Amino acid sequence: MRRPAWGRFQFSRKGTSDVDKDDSGGRDIVIGTAGHAAAASWDRYANDAMGYSVGVPDRLALERESEGRVSFRQVDGSAQLDVFGVTNPERLTVGEFQAMMVAADPNRRITYRAAGRSWFVLSGYLEDEAEPTIFYAKFMLNGRGTALSAFEISYPQADKAEFNPLVEQMQDSLTSPH
């Protein structure tokens, strides 16, 4: 499965991006045990430095953690979750962030968009996968517009019925940074 690209960038109006350095040292830490989606148990990932958090189904294992970003993967490798936070020194608006994300990866076919005053969602299909793969990403600005928290999950289209309830709970649980 392809690693989602959005969680790896620092954003600016200039359109430049800097990839976060991975300082995980190759750790592979299991946060919970695999379970059925209907009876999923949940853990909470919290980034104390930026002040945001999100619920994470315990069927996902912590794969790597670096400053501002954490990746989880289902044990069989079929699903991946990236959670990240970035500062927004240029005070990009929700609309500007959304436009930047839409343009950031031409291998994404976006089929769903939603937005509010301080958040937006993009979802669709990753085009360059061997099997049809769904992605769902939610982005939240803090009240001052100075920081953003987000998650992106990707999973096989064949597992849509299993993952949709998990995604719904995750998107409800994401908090904005302080």
Kinemage of the C-alpha trace (Angstrom):
@kinemage 1
@onewidth
@group {chain A} dominant
@subgroup {mainchain}
@vectorlist {calphas} color= white
{ca met a 1} P 0.000 0.000 0.000
{ca arg a 2} L 1.229 3.464 -0.883
{ca arg a 3} L 2.149 5.795 1.910
{ca pro a 4} L -0.146 8.835 1.927
{ca ala a 5} L 1.886 11.913 1.057
{ca trp a 6} L -0.107 14.685 2.715
{ca gly a 7} L 1.100 14.019 6.250
{ca arg a 8} L 4.721 14.580 5.311
{ca phe a 9} L 4.669 18.273 4.370
{ca gln a 10} L 5.084 21.692 5.902
{ca phe a 11} L 2.864 24.149 4.063
{ca ser a 12} L 3.369 27.669 2.763
{ca arg a 13} L 1.687 29.967 0.253
{ca lys a 14} L 4.771 29.715 -1.941
{ca gly a 15} L 3.895 26.103 -2.765
{ca thr a 16} L 7.094 24.680 -1.307
{ca ser a 17} L 7.161 21.647 0.958
{ca asp a 18} L 9.704 20.257 3.363
{ca val a 19} L 9.548 16.554 4.201
{ca asp a 20} L 9.608 15.792 7.938
{ca lys a 21} L 12.600 13.761 9.034
{ca asp a 22} L 11.777 10.342 10.472
{ca asp a 23} L 13.453 9.903 13.827
{ca ser a 24} L 11.602 6.739 14.852
{ca gly a 25} L 14.624 4.486 14.768
{ca gly a 26} L 12.508 1.794 13.128
{ca arg a 27} L 10.343 1.154 16.209
{ca asp a 28} L 7.277 -0.990 15.672
{ca ile a 29} L 5.004 -0.631 18.684
{ca val a 30} L 1.606 -2.313 18.855
{ca ile a 31} L -0.971 -0.115 20.558
{ca gly a 32} L -3.672 -2.758 20.791
{ca thr a 33} L -4.887 -5.982 19.302
{ca ala a 34} L -6.778 -6.519 16.073
{ca gly a 35} L -10.544 -6.602 16.400
{ca his a 36} L -13.673 -6.631 14.292
{ca ala a 37} L -14.852 -3.178 13.123
{ca ala a 38} L -18.285 -3.513 14.698
{ca ala a 39} L -16.730 -4.155 18.105
{ca ala a 40} L -13.590 -2.048 17.704
{ca ser a 41} L -11.735 -0.923 20.787
{ca trp a 42} L -10.167 2.505 20.672
{ca asp a 43} L -7.001 4.134 21.860
{ca arg a 44} L -6.359 7.855 21.768
{ca tyr a 45} L -3.300 9.395 20.153
{ca ala a 46} L -2.476 12.778 21.676
{ca asn a 47} L 0.205 15.189 20.566
{ca asp a 48} L 0.871 17.141 23.750
{ca ala a 49} L 3.254 19.597 22.088
{ca met a 50} L 0.620 20.796 19.607
{ca gly a 51} L -2.405 20.032 21.765
{ca tyr a 52} L -4.509 17.857 19.455
{ca ser a 53} L -5.734 14.284 19.617
{ca val a 54} L -7.661 11.651 17.645
{ca gly a 55} L -9.219 8.286 18.380
{ca val a 56} L -7.364 5.350 16.820
{ca pro a 57} L -8.880 1.885 16.380
{ca asp a 58} L -6.755 -0.583 18.312
{ca arg a 59} L -6.443 -2.791 15.238
{ca leu a 60} L -3.756 -0.370 14.005
{ca ala a 61} L -0.153 -0.630 15.181
{ca leu a 62} L 2.132 2.345 15.659
{ca glu a 63} L 4.589 2.119 12.784
{ca arg a 64} L 6.700 5.257 13.133
{ca glu a 65} L 6.707 8.507 14.991
{ca ser a 66} L 8.544 11.696 14.149
{ca glu a 67} L 8.156 15.254 15.296
{ca gly a 68} L 4.651 16.334 14.393
{ca arg a 69} L 3.649 13.092 12.625
{ca val a 70} L 2.760 9.522 13.514
{ca ser a 71} L 1.883 6.575 11.264
{ca phe a 72} L -0.162 3.499 12.124
{ca arg a 73} L -0.622 0.400 9.994
{ca gln a 74} L -2.958 -2.552 10.164
{ca val a 75} L -0.992 -5.713 10.959
{ca asp a 76} L -1.656 -7.197 7.487
{ca gly a 77} L -0.529 -3.912 5.864
{ca ser a 78} L -3.858 -3.300 4.136
{ca ala a 79} L -4.707 -0.040 5.921
{ca gln a 80} L -2.639 2.940 6.980
{ca leu a 81} L -3.347 5.962 9.150
{ca asp a 82} L -1.194 9.087 9.274
{ca val a 83} L -1.840 11.714 11.961
{ca phe a 84} L -0.008 15.014 11.910
{ca gly a 85} L 0.078 18.612 12.969
{ca val a 86} L 1.785 21.607 11.416
{ca thr a 87} L 2.109 25.260 12.255
{ca asn a 88} L 0.506 27.794 9.926
{ca pro a 89} L 2.754 30.872 10.187
{ca glu a 90} L 1.283 32.374 7.018
{ca arg a 91} L -2.264 31.914 8.342
{ca leu a 92} L -3.552 30.051 5.314
{ca thr a 93} L -7.344 29.827 5.305
{ca val a 94} L -9.347 26.610 5.134
{ca gly a 95} L -9.959 27.318 1.432
{ca glu a 96} L -6.258 27.912 0.746
{ca phe a 97} L -5.248 24.724 2.564
{ca gln a 98} L -7.908 22.747 0.719
{ca ala a 99} L -6.804 24.080 -2.687
{ca met a 100} L -3.178 23.256 -1.860
{ca met a 101} L -4.062 19.706 -0.833
{ca val a 102} L -6.170 19.112 -3.957
{ca ala a 103} L -3.234 20.200 -6.134
{ca ala a 104} L -0.579 18.350 -4.079
{ca asp a 105} L -1.029 14.836 -5.472
{ca pro a 106} L -2.236 14.146 -9.019
{ca asn a 107} L -2.663 10.432 -8.186
{ca arg a 108} L -5.712 11.172 -6.038
{ca arg a 109} L -9.189 11.168 -7.550
{ca ile a 110} L -11.211 13.252 -5.117
{ca thr a 111} L -14.867 12.228 -5.063
{ca tyr a 112} L -16.005 13.925 -1.838
{ca arg a 113} L -15.326 17.332 -0.303
{ca ala a 114} L -16.823 19.037 2.706
{ca ala a 115} L -15.755 22.110 4.661
{ca gly a 116} L -16.677 24.302 7.572
{ca arg a 117} L -15.243 27.482 9.032
{ca ser a 118} L -12.222 25.717 10.566
{ca trp a 119} L -12.081 22.274 8.915
{ca phe a 120} L -12.269 20.411 5.619
{ca val a 121} L -12.467 16.826 4.399
{ca leu a 122} L -11.188 15.279 1.175
{ca ser a 123} L -11.902 11.692 0.189
{ca gly a 124} L -11.651 9.548 -2.904
{ca tyr a 125} L -9.371 6.995 -4.517
{ca leu a 126} L -5.620 6.569 -4.843
{ca glu a 127} L -5.149 6.061 -8.579
{ca asp a 128} L -1.786 4.284 -8.685
{ca glu a 129} L -2.596 1.326 -6.424
{ca ala a 130} L -2.679 -2.322 -7.537
{ca glu a 131} L -6.156 -2.653 -6.030
{ca pro a 132} L -8.729 0.145 -5.646
{ca thr a 133} L -7.804 2.084 -2.497
{ca ile a 134} L -9.930 4.654 -0.668
{ca phe a 135} L -8.445 7.598 1.224
{ca tyr a 136} L -10.203 9.878 3.699
{ca ala a 137} L -8.501 12.940 5.155
{ca lys a 138} L -9.748 15.504 7.663
{ca phe a 139} L -7.911 18.755 8.419
{ca met a 140} L -8.687 21.140 11.331
{ca leu a 141} L -7.335 24.629 11.954
{ca asn a 142} L -7.188 25.980 15.482
{ca gly a 143} L -9.302 29.033 16.359
{ca arg a 144} L -6.466 31.480 15.677
{ca gly a 145} L -5.540 29.869 12.351
{ca thr a 146} L -1.952 29.348 13.525
{ca ala a 147} L -1.837 25.520 13.466
{ca leu a 148} L -3.517 22.567 11.792
{ca ser a 149} L -4.146 18.975 12.864
{ca ala a 150} L -5.125 16.222 10.460
{ca phe a 151} L -5.439 12.547 9.802
{ca glu a 152} L -5.518 10.510 6.631
{ca ile a 153} L -6.526 6.890 6.453
{ca ser a 154} L -6.283 4.687 3.359
{ca tyr a 155} L -7.702 1.191 2.943
{ca pro a 156} L -8.780 -1.232 0.195
{ca gln a 157} L -12.118 -0.453 -1.414
{ca ala a 158} L -13.087 -4.081 -0.732
{ca asp a 159} L -12.965 -3.242 3.018
{ca lys a 160} L -15.174 -0.117 2.730
{ca ala a 161} L -18.072 -1.531 4.793
{ca glu a 162} L -15.637 -2.484 7.548
{ca phe a 163} L -13.747 0.839 7.619
{ca asn a 164} L -16.513 3.408 7.078
{ca pro a 165} L -17.770 3.185 10.701
{ca leu a 166} L -14.184 3.500 11.948
{ca val a 167} L -13.561 6.555 9.771
{ca glu a 168} L -16.781 8.165 11.036
{ca gln a 169} L -15.700 7.761 14.650
{ca met a 170} L -12.177 8.989 13.884
{ca gln a 171} L -13.379 12.113 12.121
{ca asp a 172} L -15.690 12.912 15.058
{ca ser a 173} L -12.804 12.492 17.516
{ca leu a 174} L -10.157 14.711 15.861
{ca thr a 175} L -9.477 17.848 17.890
{ca ser a 176} L -7.794 21.007 16.676
{ca pro a 177} L -4.378 22.023 17.981
{ca his a 178} L -4.014 24.734 20.625
